[in-house]
């Protein structure tokens, strides 16, 4: 009898130990509906580290979303993969959208810089040319803590309903705009990168302040008329693809002839080529992706280009295309220094454009000498000779 009693006590002790061990791992599971929501501060200072807890955040659409207190696995959709890369969170991505390791180009800089890291990840959606599609079953299979997106409320709600995973929506972001700052702050808060979000915002604003300090006091009559052409939007375009509202030109306070005289409206438009003759800019800047189309057009109609002051003066240049699966930030920021250096060389005499661009790319992408990558791809900074093949 004594032996049976001892064995019973030992068995009970083992069962108790097993039960306690299971509770210690319960923080990896989704929170139940009865668990209280904790603030970010109390979550980080929790006296019960075995319970991760949850917290509620308000996203850019005003939706209140309950998320894990600590987010380690993310699925970014829309323009959030780019923002996540800037925030140094690429290694937290477990499923990706808008990315193909076999076809990604250096102009989709955030993705190209992370192509080796992301090449084995499941593709959970696409956002090509604004055609949004996502794959709920694939999203579920990668077990993210949150899904991040730049979609509308109905789409965000639908993804959350279909997957049962919290979905946080942010604005796609206006280049150099306040809504971009808001998006970075929300994503930084959600993913534990608040300090990095502030660093990115400060870097952008400090760069813009530097550009403005160099150019804002230049008299209007000392500013040559410029045109941003061969703009990339919904694909590549020839010289008729014009960027009316161009943040690069605004950043260096350039005389953007299209913005100052156009009545077409819109930020990027297709214009009649005769309109460009009428504007007759002294400088023309082409997205690198559209340069081949401009050269083909020149072969067919050289007399047209011979009428342009920019052509006659040898002032047609290319810079890396800013837009590829939404707009980059690091490329147009570097482009601003290139444009400023060409238009106002005295004001940028201390700037080595390639060195400055590499500094910018290093900050945003975490890679060295990205200009070499763009140069080798044929998208570097250079004068364009339309007669070259």
C-alpha positions as CSV (number, residue, x, y, z in Angstrom):
1,X,0.0,0.0,0.0
2,X,2.8,2.4,0.9
3,X,4.4,1.8,-2.5
4,X,1.2,2.5,-4.4
5,X,0.7,5.7,-2.4
6,X,4.3,6.9,-3.2
7,X,3.7,6.1,-6.9
8,X,0.5,8.0,-6.9
9,X,2.1,11.1,-5.4
10,X,4.9,10.9,-7.9
11,X,2.5,10.7,-10.8
12,X,0.5,13.6,-9.5
13,X,3.7,15.7,-9.2
14,X,4.7,14.9,-12.9
15,X,1.2,15.9,-14.1
16,X,1.4,19.2,-12.3
17,X,4.9,19.9,-13.7
18,X,3.6,19.2,-17.3
19,X,0.6,21.4,-16.8
20,X,2.7,24.4,-15.6
21,X,5.2,23.9,-18.4
22,X,2.3,24.1,-20.9
23,X,1.1,27.4,-19.4
24,X,4.6,28.8,-19.8
25,X,4.3,28.5,-23.6
26,X,0.7,29.9,-23.9
27,X,2.1,33.3,-24.8
28,X,2.7,32.0,-28.4
29,X,-1.0,31.5,-29.0
30,X,-3.5,34.1,-30.0
31,X,-5.1,35.9,-27.0
32,X,-8.6,34.8,-26.0
33,X,-11.5,37.1,-26.0
34,X,-11.5,37.3,-22.2
35,X,-7.9,38.4,-21.9
36,X,-7.6,42.1,-21.0
37,X,-6.0,44.5,-23.4
38,X,-2.8,46.2,-22.1
39,X,-1.2,49.4,-23.1
40,X,2.1,49.4,-24.9
41,X,3.9,50.7,-21.8
42,X,2.4,48.1,-19.5
43,X,3.1,45.3,-22.0
44,X,6.8,46.1,-22.2
45,X,7.0,46.3,-18.4
46,X,4.9,43.3,-17.7
47,X,5.7,41.3,-14.6
48,X,4.4,38.1,-16.3
49,X,6.8,37.6,-19.2
50,X,5.2,34.2,-20.1
51,X,2.0,36.1,-21.2
52,X,2.6,38.3,-24.2
53,X,-0.7,40.0,-24.0
54,X,-2.3,42.3,-26.5
55,X,-2.8,46.0,-27.1
56,X,-5.1,48.1,-29.2
57,X,-3.8,50.6,-31.8
58,X,-5.7,53.0,-34.1
59,X,-4.6,52.7,-37.7
60,X,-4.6,55.4,-40.4
61,X,-8.2,54.6,-41.3
62,X,-9.4,55.1,-37.7
63,X,-9.9,51.4,-37.2
64,X,-9.2,50.1,-33.7
65,X,-7.1,46.9,-34.1
66,X,-6.1,44.5,-31.3
67,X,-2.6,43.3,-32.0
68,X,-0.1,41.2,-30.0
69,X,2.0,43.3,-27.6
70,X,5.1,42.0,-29.3
71,X,5.0,41.6,-33.1
72,X,7.7,39.3,-34.6
73,X,6.0,37.9,-37.8
74,X,4.5,40.3,-40.3
75,X,2.9,40.1,-43.8
76,X,3.2,43.5,-45.5
77,X,0.9,44.3,-48.5
78,X,0.6,47.3,-50.8
79,X,3.3,49.9,-50.1
80,X,4.2,48.6,-46.6
81,X,7.0,46.2,-47.7
82,X,9.0,49.3,-48.8
83,X,8.3,51.1,-45.5
84,X,9.1,48.0,-43.5
85,X,12.5,47.8,-45.3
86,X,13.2,51.4,-44.4
87,X,12.4,50.6,-40.8
88,X,14.9,47.8,-40.7
89,X,12.3,45.1,-40.3
90,X,12.9,43.1,-43.4
91,X,13.8,40.0,-41.4
92,X,10.4,40.0,-39.7
93,X,8.6,39.4,-43.0
94,X,7.2,35.9,-43.4
95,X,5.1,36.4,-46.6
96,X,5.5,39.1,-49.2
97,X,3.5,40.9,-51.9
98,X,4.5,42.7,-55.0
99,X,7.8,40.9,-55.3
100,X,9.3,38.3,-57.6
101,X,13.0,37.5,-56.9
102,X,13.5,36.4,-60.5
103,X,12.4,39.7,-62.1
104,X,12.9,42.4,-59.4
105,X,15.1,45.2,-60.7
106,X,17.3,47.8,-58.9
107,X,14.7,50.4,-59.4
108,X,12.5,48.5,-56.9
109,X,15.3,49.3,-54.5
110,X,13.9,48.1,-51.2
111,X,13.0,44.7,-52.7
112,X,16.2,44.3,-54.7
113,X,18.3,45.0,-51.6
114,X,16.4,42.3,-49.8
115,X,16.0,39.8,-52.6
116,X,18.2,37.1,-51.1
117,X,16.4,37.4,-47.7
118,X,12.9,37.3,-49.3
119,X,13.5,34.9,-52.2
120,X,12.2,31.9,-50.3
121,X,9.1,33.6,-48.8
122,X,5.6,32.7,-50.0
123,X,4.0,35.3,-52.3
124,X,0.8,36.3,-50.5
125,X,-0.5,38.9,-53.0
126,X,0.1,41.3,-55.8
127,X,-0.3,45.1,-56.3
128,X,0.7,45.4,-59.9
129,X,-0.4,48.8,-61.4
130,X,-3.0,49.2,-58.7
131,X,-4.6,45.8,-59.3
132,X,-4.9,44.5,-55.7
133,X,-5.1,40.8,-55.1
134,X,-4.3,38.8,-52.0
135,X,-4.3,35.2,-51.0
136,X,-6.0,34.5,-47.6
137,X,-5.1,30.9,-47.4
138,X,-1.4,31.6,-48.0
139,X,-1.5,34.5,-45.5
140,X,-2.9,32.1,-42.8
141,X,-0.3,29.5,-43.6
142,X,2.6,31.7,-42.7
143,X,1.1,32.5,-39.3
144,X,1.8,36.3,-39.1
145,X,1.2,38.2,-35.9
146,X,-0.2,41.1,-38.0
147,X,-1.0,41.9,-41.6
148,X,0.1,45.4,-42.8
149,X,-1.5,47.1,-45.8
150,X,-2.1,50.4,-47.6
151,X,-5.6,49.4,-48.7
152,X,-9.1,50.9,-48.1
153,X,-11.2,50.1,-45.1
154,X,-13.4,47.6,-46.9
155,X,-10.4,45.7,-48.2
156,X,-8.6,45.8,-44.8
157,X,-11.7,44.6,-43.0
158,X,-12.2,41.8,-45.5
159,X,-8.6,40.5,-45.2
160,X,-9.0,40.5,-41.4
161,X,-12.4,38.7,-41.6
162,X,-11.1,36.1,-44.0
163,X,-7.9,35.3,-42.2
164,X,-8.7,36.0,-38.6
165,X,-5.4,37.9,-38.3
166,X,-5.2,41.6,-37.2
167,X,-4.9,43.9,-40.2
168,X,-3.3,47.4,-39.7
169,X,-3.8,49.9,-42.5
170,X,-1.7,52.9,-43.2
171,X,-1.6,55.5,-46.0
172,X,0.4,54.6,-49.2
173,X,2.2,57.9,-48.5
174,X,2.6,61.1,-50.4
175,X,6.3,61.4,-51.2
176,X,7.9,63.7,-48.6
177,X,4.5,64.2,-47.1
178,X,3.0,64.2,-43.6
179,X,0.9,61.1,-44.4
180,X,4.1,59.2,-45.1
181,X,5.4,60.3,-41.7
182,X,2.2,59.1,-40.1
183,X,2.5,55.7,-41.8
184,X,6.1,55.2,-40.7
185,X,5.1,56.1,-37.1
186,X,2.2,53.6,-37.0
187,X,4.3,50.8,-38.5
188,X,7.1,51.6,-36.1
189,X,4.7,51.5,-33.2
190,X,3.2,48.2,-34.3
191,X,6.5,46.5,-35.0
192,X,8.6,47.8,-32.2
193,X,10.7,50.2,-34.3
194,X,9.5,53.6,-33.0
195,X,13.0,55.0,-32.7
196,X,13.9,54.0,-36.2
197,X,10.7,55.6,-37.6
198,X,11.7,58.9,-36.0
199,X,15.3,58.5,-37.5
200,X,13.9,58.0,-41.0
201,X,11.5,60.9,-40.7
202,X,14.3,63.2,-39.4
203,X,16.7,62.1,-42.1
204,X,14.1,62.9,-44.8
205,X,13.3,66.3,-43.3
206,X,16.9,67.2,-42.7
207,X,17.8,66.4,-46.3
208,X,14.9,68.5,-47.5
209,X,15.9,71.4,-45.3
210,X,19.5,71.1,-46.6
211,X,18.2,71.2,-50.2
212,X,16.0,74.2,-49.4
213,X,18.8,76.1,-47.7
214,X,20.9,75.8,-50.8
215,X,18.2,76.9,-53.3
216,X,15.5,79.0,-51.7
217,X,17.3,82.3,-52.1
218,X,18.1,81.9,-55.8
219,X,16.3,84.7,-57.9
220,X,13.6,83.5,-60.3
221,X,15.5,84.9,-63.3
222,X,18.4,82.7,-62.4
223,X,16.4,79.5,-62.6
224,X,16.3,77.8,-65.9
225,X,13.0,76.2,-67.0
226,X,13.1,72.4,-66.5
227,X,10.8,69.5,-67.4
228,X,10.4,66.1,-65.8
229,X,9.6,63.8,-68.6
230,X,9.5,60.1,-69.6
231,X,7.8,59.7,-66.2
232,X,7.0,56.2,-64.9
233,X,3.4,55.8,-63.9
234,X,1.4,52.7,-64.8
235,X,4.3,51.7,-66.9
236,X,7.0,53.5,-68.8
237,X,6.5,56.4,-71.2
238,X,8.3,58.5,-73.7
239,X,8.9,62.2,-73.6
240,X,5.2,62.9,-73.5
241,X,4.9,61.3,-70.0
242,X,5.2,64.4,-67.9
243,X,5.4,64.8,-64.1
244,X,3.5,68.0,-63.4
245,X,3.7,68.0,-59.7
246,X,7.3,66.7,-59.2
247,X,8.6,66.5,-55.6
248,X,12.1,66.4,-56.8
249,X,11.8,69.7,-58.6
250,X,10.0,71.2,-55.6
251,X,12.7,70.0,-53.3
252,X,15.3,72.1,-55.1
253,X,12.9,75.0,-55.9
254,X,13.3,74.5,-59.6
255,X,11.4,76.3,-62.3
256,X,9.2,73.4,-63.3
257,X,7.7,74.7,-66.5
258,X,5.0,72.1,-66.6
259,X,3.8,73.0,-63.1
260,X,3.9,76.7,-63.6
261,X,2.1,76.8,-66.9
262,X,0.1,73.6,-67.2
263,X,-3.7,73.5,-66.9
264,X,-4.0,69.8,-67.4
265,X,-4.2,68.9,-63.7
266,X,-2.9,65.7,-62.2
267,X,0.5,64.9,-60.9
268,X,1.6,62.7,-63.8
269,X,0.0,63.0,-67.3
270,X,0.4,62.3,-70.9
271,X,0.7,65.6,-72.8
272,X,0.6,66.4,-76.5
273,X,4.2,66.5,-77.6
274,X,3.6,69.9,-79.2
275,X,3.0,71.2,-75.7
276,X,6.6,70.4,-74.8
277,X,7.7,72.5,-77.8
278,X,5.6,75.3,-76.5
279,X,7.1,75.0,-73.0
280,X,10.6,74.7,-74.5
281,X,12.5,73.8,-71.3
282,X,16.2,74.5,-71.0
283,X,16.7,71.3,-69.1
284,X,14.9,67.9,-69.5
285,X,15.2,65.1,-66.9
286,X,14.1,61.6,-68.0
287,X,13.2,58.6,-65.9
288,X,15.9,56.0,-66.8
289,X,13.1,53.5,-67.6
290,X,11.8,55.7,-70.4
291,X,15.0,56.7,-72.0
292,X,14.9,53.9,-74.6
293,X,11.5,55.0,-75.7
294,X,12.7,58.6,-76.1
295,X,15.6,57.4,-78.2
296,X,13.4,55.3,-80.4
297,X,11.1,58.4,-80.9
298,X,14.2,60.5,-81.8
299,X,15.1,58.1,-84.5
300,X,11.7,58.5,-86.1
301,X,11.4,62.2,-85.6
302,X,14.7,63.9,-85.1
303,X,13.3,67.2,-86.4
304,X,11.0,67.4,-83.4
305,X,13.8,67.2,-80.9
306,X,15.9,69.7,-82.9
307,X,13.4,72.3,-81.9
308,X,14.0,71.9,-78.2
309,X,16.4,74.2,-76.4
310,X,17.4,71.4,-74.0
311,X,18.4,69.2,-77.0
312,X,20.3,72.0,-78.7
313,X,22.1,72.9,-75.4
314,X,23.0,69.3,-74.5
315,X,20.9,69.5,-71.4
316,X,18.9,66.2,-71.5
317,X,19.7,64.0,-68.5
318,X,18.5,60.8,-66.9
319,X,18.1,59.8,-63.3
320,X,16.9,56.5,-61.8
321,X,13.2,56.1,-62.1
322,X,11.5,57.1,-58.8
323,X,8.4,54.8,-59.2
324,X,8.4,51.1,-59.1
325,X,5.6,49.4,-57.2
326,X,4.6,52.8,-55.7
327,X,7.2,55.5,-55.2
328,X,10.6,55.0,-53.7
329,X,11.9,57.6,-51.2
330,X,15.6,57.1,-51.3
331,X,15.9,57.4,-55.1
332,X,14.0,60.8,-55.5
333,X,15.9,62.1,-52.5
334,X,19.2,61.3,-54.2
335,X,17.8,62.6,-57.5
336,X,17.1,66.0,-55.9
337,X,20.8,66.4,-55.2
338,X,21.6,65.4,-58.8
339,X,19.2,68.0,-60.2
340,X,20.3,70.6,-57.8
341,X,24.0,70.1,-58.7
342,X,23.2,70.4,-62.4
343,X,21.0,73.5,-62.1
344,X,22.9,75.4,-59.5
345,X,26.5,74.0,-59.4
346,X,27.8,76.8,-57.2
347,X,25.2,76.0,-54.5
348,X,26.2,72.3,-54.6
349,X,29.9,72.6,-55.1
350,X,30.6,70.5,-52.0
351,X,28.4,67.7,-53.1
352,X,29.7,64.6,-54.9
353,X,26.4,63.2,-56.3
354,X,27.5,59.5,-56.3
355,X,28.9,59.7,-52.8
356,X,25.8,61.5,-51.5
357,X,23.5,59.0,-53.2
358,X,25.4,56.1,-51.7
359,X,25.0,57.7,-48.3
360,X,21.3,58.0,-48.8
361,X,20.9,54.4,-50.0
362,X,23.0,53.1,-47.1
363,X,20.7,54.8,-44.7
364,X,17.5,53.6,-46.2
365,X,18.5,50.2,-47.6
366,X,21.5,49.2,-45.4
367,X,23.7,48.4,-48.4
368,X,26.9,49.8,-49.6
369,X,27.6,51.3,-53.1
370,X,24.1,50.9,-54.4
371,X,25.0,53.5,-57.1
372,X,27.2,50.7,-58.7
373,X,24.1,48.6,-58.9
374,X,22.1,51.3,-60.6
375,X,25.0,52.2,-63.0
376,X,25.5,48.6,-64.0
377,X,21.7,48.4,-64.7
378,X,21.9,51.4,-67.0
379,X,19.9,53.7,-64.6
380,X,22.7,55.9,-63.2
381,X,23.1,59.6,-63.5
382,X,24.2,60.7,-66.9
383,X,23.7,63.0,-69.8
384,X,21.5,61.5,-72.5
385,X,22.7,61.6,-76.1
386,X,19.6,60.8,-78.1
387,X,21.7,59.7,-81.1
388,X,23.3,56.9,-79.1
389,X,22.0,53.4,-79.6
